[in-house]
């Protein structure tokens, strides 16, 4: 796997986040409050001092290192290696998503009119478009993908569930992205979120169980 190249890309993104943080740190007064959490309508409900500018870069760094470590402790390591395109794409899009949120929060702290709900919808949309595109290419493993008791014990259930997952994620991704671009109402975001939750927590598990039952090579113990 090309983990060194992926890590280098992620570290470059994190370096840009830190550069933005440093620039904002210089611009902001000593007692500035950085919005770190927002309610459903985009209103800040938790703040931190200027050190909050370092919180998301630290999260991104930890996530990047986790993506490097996982392949070495995965029992089905060969399957992770066969899924390298999906794995590396997911690593990069995850760090890029954090960087985008970090940028939005930093500009809000600087007094710029940034709509967090719109940014979050766009980030979610792009993330699901990328992961949906690669979902069907993920091989069975214990850390990455749609893991249910049935996909983990049946190659057929794993493959078919991930193919269905790809079909579900892609339209949701496009819908979230469009909602962000068009500044859709809170109700629209709620409907999309409920639809996504039902898809991931109900449709896919039930489907994976049904496929598992039809697989003569499934593991039962």
N, C-alpha and C positions, 0 to 999 in steps of 0.2 A: 504494500500500500504506500501511496505517496504522502505519508503523514508529515514528513518534514516540510514539503512544499505547502501543504494545507496549514500547518502550524505557522509557517512564515507569513502566509496571507492573513491569518487571524491576528498574529502579533502586529502586523502592519496596521490593521484596522484598530487594534487596541492602542497603538502608538498615536494614531490620529485622534482617538478619544481623549488620551492624556494631554495631547497638545491643545485640544479645544478646552479641556478643563483648566489647564495652566493659563491660557489666554483669558478665560472667564474669571478665574481666581484673581487675576491682576485687575480686571475691570470692576469687580464687585467690592462693595464696602466690607469691612471686617465682620460686621454683625449680620451679614446677609443670611436669609433663610432660603434654602434650596428645596423646591417641592419634590418630594420623593414618592408620593402616592396620590392617586386621584380617585374620586368616587365615580360612579357610573356615568355621570353627566360631564365629567372632565374637570370638576372643581377640586383643587388640592386639599387633601385632608391629613397629610403628614409632611412635616418639614424636617430638614436637617441643617446643620451649619455648613460652612463652605466645604468641609470634608465630605459632604454628600456628593461633591463633584467627582470623587474617586470611587464611589460605591459601585456604579455600573461597570467601569473599567475593570474593577477587581472581580466582579461576577463574570465578565467576559473572559478574563484570564483563567479563572478557575474552570470554566466550561471548556475552554480550549485545551487545557491540560487533561481534563477528564476524557475528551475525545481521543487524546493520544494514548492514555493508559488503558482504556477499555479493550482494544484488540489484544493486548498482552494477557488479559485475565479472562477473556471470553472462552468458554469450553469448546465452542464450535468456531474456532479461530479461522479455519479455512473458509467458512461461509461468510464471515465478516470481510475477508480478503476478496471474495468473489462479489461482494456488495460494495466495493471500494468507491465507485462513482456516487452511489446514493449516500454512503457514509460521509465522504468528504464534502459533498454538496450540502448535506444537512449541517455539518460542522460550521461551514462558512456562512450559511444563511442564518444560523442561530446567532453567531457573533455579530453579523451585520444587522440583524434585527435589534439586538441590544444596543448597538452603536447608534441606530436611528432614534430609538427612544431616548438615549442619553443626549443626543444632539437636540432633540425637541425640548427636553427638560432644561438643558443649559440655556437655550434661547428664551425659554419662559422666565428663568431666573434673571435674565438680562433685560426683562421687560418687553420681549417681543410677543406679538399676538399669535401664538401657535395653538391650534386645536388638538389637544391630546387624543380625543376620541377619533378624529379623522386620521391622525398619524398611526394610532394603534390598529385601526381597521386596514389601512394600507399595508402595514407591516404583517399583520395576520394574513392578509390576502396573498402577498408575495411569498410568505413562508409556506402556505398551503399549496400554492401553485408549484413551487419547487419540489416540496416533499411529495405532492401528489404525482408529479411527473416521474419521480424515481421510486415510488412505493412498490410498484409491481416488480422491481428489479432487486429488492432486498431478499437475501437468503435467510433461512431459519437460523435464529440466534437468540440469546437470552437477554440482550441489552437494547436492541434496536429494532423498531418496527411495531406492528400490531401484535402484541404478545398476550395471548389468552392461554388457558390450560390446553385448549384444543389445537391452536396453531403450533404450540410448542411440542405437541406429541403427534403431529401429522403433517407430513410434507404437503399433502394435497390441501389440507385445510389452510396451511400457511400460504401457499401460492394463491389459491382462489380468494382468500380473505384479503390479501394484499392487492390483488387485482381489483376487487370491489372497492377497497379503501382508496385506491387511486382514482377511481371513477367518482367517489364521494368527495374527496378532498379538492379535486380540481374545480368543480363548479362552485363549491363553497369559497375557495380562494378567489376566484374571479368576482364573486358576489361581494365579499368583504372588501376587495380592492376597489371595486366600483363604488361601494358605500362610502369609503374614505375619500375618494376623489370628488364625489358629488355631495359631500357633507350630508349624508342621509340622516334621518331622524333617529333618535334613541330607540324608538319602537322597531325600526328596521333592523338595527343592530341586535336588539333582543331576539327578534324572530330568527335571524341568521345564527345567533349563538345557540338558541334552543335546538334548531335544526342540526347544527353541528354536534351538540352533545348527544342528541338522540342517535345520530349516525354512528358516533364513535363508541358510545357506551351501551347502546341497545342493538342496533342493526348489525354491526360487525361481530360482536360476541355471539349473538344468536345464529348468525350465518356461519360462523366458524364452527359452532357446535354441530349444526346440521351437516356440514361437509365432513366433519370428523367422523360422524356416525356412519357415513357411507364409505369410509376409507378402510379397506381390508388390512392395510399395513399400519394402522394407527397403533400407538402405544396405549395400553390400558392399565399398566402397573407402574 
